[in-house]
Amino acid sequence: MSERLNFQDEIAKNKVKSVILMMLIGVFIIVLGFVISLFLDPALFFIIMIISIIISILYLVISYYNSDKIALASVRARPASQSMHRQLIHSVENMSIASGLPMPRVYVMESEQINAFASGRNPEHAVICVTTGALSKLSKQELEGVIAHEMAHIANFDIRFMTLAAVMVGIVSIAAEIFLRSLWFSGNNNRDSRGGAILMILGLVFAILAPIAAQLVSLAISRKREFTADATGVKFTRYPRGLADALKKIRNEHISEKDKHNYAKAMAPLFISNPFSAKKISGLFSTHPDVNERIKRLEAM
């Protein structure tokens, strides 16, 4: 018999891993700053870092405070109706009570897929949106499992966490881009010696690879937050089978090319399952963990 997993341990473990990965992006920022300082005038170095931080903070303010509006508009969601979507609203109310969170605003989007997402800068400004496919294909327990997963994202402040990760990745990307462009216009003497040339090549390679590596770390954080939301959802429902069975239906359903047009690519990380991936298998460039691994962990709880 396989060892049983404790959802509290899973939550704690994945949160720690998320923080460690976030710190790794911070290391990229520090090392990139050091690399830039080796080649450029200190005044120009500070200008590059200040510009990178200002642009990233502007992104933070705009996306963070308008995340729910942007998300809902991108999928053309409409408010849930008390008469047409009674079971959905009842499920959200149940999970609101179970989690101790304020009742989020509830929306529905047109899509054949079984999917859902949560957004909003904090529990007081949160929204949950569910597809019409989820409403028609999921049982009451399965729908509550999905809702619990989305409530978990709200409880864990995942929008805030992932926005911060995006800002840090943005700082790395913008700083690297400005640095690479500035090299063409700077008369750096380090190029004249053999050692300087080698150092220049190493600096260029790091500046090119750092944004890619930071983005990969950000995707790894996204996958860990999904595992955390699964475990937190079980904490709310005390019934892991509900979400596990919903994920099995998601794994087995066919995604039509026509239905993919209902989704914006930038929104994919928010959903409980990647709306553009039919196989639901994870990789380095995936925003979501392998669905089979998610089901395996849930069934072991």
N, C-alpha and C positions, 0 to 999 in steps of 0.2 A: 504493500500500500504506500502511495506517495505521501511525502510529508505535507501536512496541512500548513497553509500560509495564514499568518495573522494580518488582517487588513491594517491594523495600527502600525505594525512593523513595516509593511509595504509602503505606507504613506510616509513614515519617517525616513526610510531608506531612499526613496525616490526624491524627496525634498532635499536631502543632503547632497545627493548626486547632482541635482539641478543647481544648487548653490556652488558646488565645486566647478561645474562647467561654466557658470557665469563668471567665476573668478578667473578661469582660464582665458575668457575673452578679455578680461581686465589685463592679464599678462601680455596678450597680444598688443593692447594699446600702449603699455609701458615699453615693451621691446621696440615697437614701431617708432615710438617717440624717441627712443635712444638712437635707433638707426638714422632717423631724420636729422638728429642733432649732430651726428658725425659728419654729415655732408654739407649741411646748410648753415648759413649765418644764424646765430642764436635768435636774432630779431625775427628772421623769416620763419624759423622753427616755431616760435610762439604764435606768429600770425597764422600759420597752417593749422596748428592745434586749436587755436581760438575759433577760426572759421569752421572747422570740423565740428566742434562742440556746439557752436551757435546753430548751425544747420540741423544738427541732430536734435537739439532741444526744441527747435521750431516744429520738427516732425513729431516729437513727443507730445507737445502741447496740442497740436491740431488733431493727431490721431487718437490720443488718450481721451480728450474731452468730447470727441465726436465719434468714438468707436462704434457705439450702438447705432447712431443715425447712419453712418457710412455703411455698416454691415447690412442693416435692414434695407436700405435703398438699393444696394448692389444686387440683392436677390428679389427685389420687388415684393417684399413680405407685407402681409396685411394683418391687422389685429385679429386675434382669435375671437370668435363669436360665442357668447354664452349658450346660444341655442344650437349652433352647428358643431361646436367643439367642446361640449360639456365635459367629456371624459378627459380631454387634454388639460383643461383648466383645473379639473378636480385633482388630476395627478400632480400638477405643479403646486397646488395648494397643499397636498399631502407632503410633498418633498420640502416645501417651505417650512412647514411645521416640524418635520423630522430634522431638518438642518438648523433650525433656529434663525433662518435668514428671512428678510422681508420678502414679500411676494413680488417676484419680478413681473414685468409686463410680458405678455404672452403673444407670440405672432405665429403665423402659418405662411409657408411659401409653397408654391406649386412645383412639385417634382415627383416623379415616379419612384425615386430612390428613397430608401430608409435613411434618414439623416436628420441632424439637429445641430444647433450651435447656441452658445451663450456669449453675450457681449455686455459691455458696460464697464465704466471705470471703477465702480465699487458696488456692493450689494444694494445700496439705495438707488442706484441708477442702472440696474441690470435688466437685460431682456433675454428671453429664451424663445428661439424660433424652431419650429418643427416642420418637416415636410409633410405634404399630404400623403406621400407614400408610406411614411412611418405611421400615420394615423390609420391607414387602411390595412396595413400588413402586420402590425404588432398587436400582441395581446395586452391586456391591462398591466400584467406584471412586467412584460418586456418594455412597454412604454414608460413605466415608472423607473425601470432600470436606466433607460436612456436619459430621462429627466433628472434622475439623481446624479448621473455623470455630469450633466451640464450644470446642475446646482453646485457640484463639487468644484468646477472651474471658477464659479463665482466666489465660493467660500475660500478657495485657495488664492484668490486675487491673481489668477493666471493672466488676465488681460494686462494688468499692471506689470507682472513679471516678464511676460513676453514682449511688451512694449519697451521695457528697459533693455532687454536683450537686443531688440532691433536697433535701439539707439546706440548701444555700444558697438554693434556690428557696423552701424552707419559711421561712427567716428573712425573706426579702422579703415573702412572703404574710402571715405572722403579724404582722410589724411594721406592714405597711400596714393590715391589718384593725384592729389595736388603735389605731393612729393615727386612722383614720377614725371609729371609735367614740368615742374620747376627745374629738374636736373638738366633739361635741354637748354635752359636759359642761364644757368649759373656757371661761373667759371671756376669750378672746384679744382684745386691743385692736387687733390688726392689721386687724380687720374694719371698724373705724370709718372709716378713710380710703379714698379711691378706690384708691390704690396698694396698700394693705393688702388690699383686696377682690380686686384682680387677682392679687396674690401668693397669696391664699388659694385662688382658683380654680385657678391653676396647680399649687399644691401638691396639691389634691384630684385633679386630673386625673392627675398623676404617680403619686399613691398608688393610684389605681384601675388605671392602665395598667401600672405596674411589675411586679406579679405575673404579668400576662398575658405581658408581654415576656420576663420571666425564664423562664417556662414554655416559650415558643417557642424560646428559646436552649437550654434543656435538651433539647428535642426535636431541635434541630439537632445537639447533641453526640451524642445517641443515634444519629443517622444517620451521623455521622462515625465513630463506634466500630464500626458495622457494616461500613463500607468498610475500616476498619483490620483487622477480624477476617477479612474476605475475603482481603485481601492477606497477612496473617500465616498464614492457612490454606494459601495457595499456597506460602509459605515452608516449611511442614511437609511438604506432599505433593509439591512440585515438579511438580504436575499440575493446572493451573488448570481444565482441562476437566471434571474430576470434579465440582467444586462448580458450575461453570457449567451443566452438564447437569442437575444436581439442581435448580437454580433455575429452569430451563426447565420442568421437570415441575411444580414448585410454581406457576409462573405459569399453566400451562395446566389445572391441576386445578380441579374444581368443589368449592366449599365449601358443604356443606349446613347449613341452619339448625339441624338437630338436633345436628350435630357441634360447633357453636359452644358448646353448653352444657357441653362438656368442659373449657372454658377459663375462667379468671377474667380479667376485663378488666384488672386491675392487673398481670397476668402478661404481657400482650401484648408489652411492650418486650424481654422476655428471649428470646423465641423468634427463630429464624433468619428467620422470616417472620411478619407480622402475621396471627394466626389468624382475625381478624374481617373482613379485607379480601379480597374476591374478586379485585379488579383489580390489587392489589399496586403501585399507582401512588402515588408520594410527593407530599407537599404540606407546607405549613408546620406542620400539626397531625399529621403522620405520625411515628411512631417509627422507621420503616424507610425507607431510600432506595428509589427506583424500581427495581424488580427488573430492568427492561430496562437501566438504567444499570449495575447491578451485573454483569449478564451481559456487557455490552459491555466493561467494564474487565477482567474476568477473561479474556475471549477475546483481549484485547490484550496480556496478559502472556506 
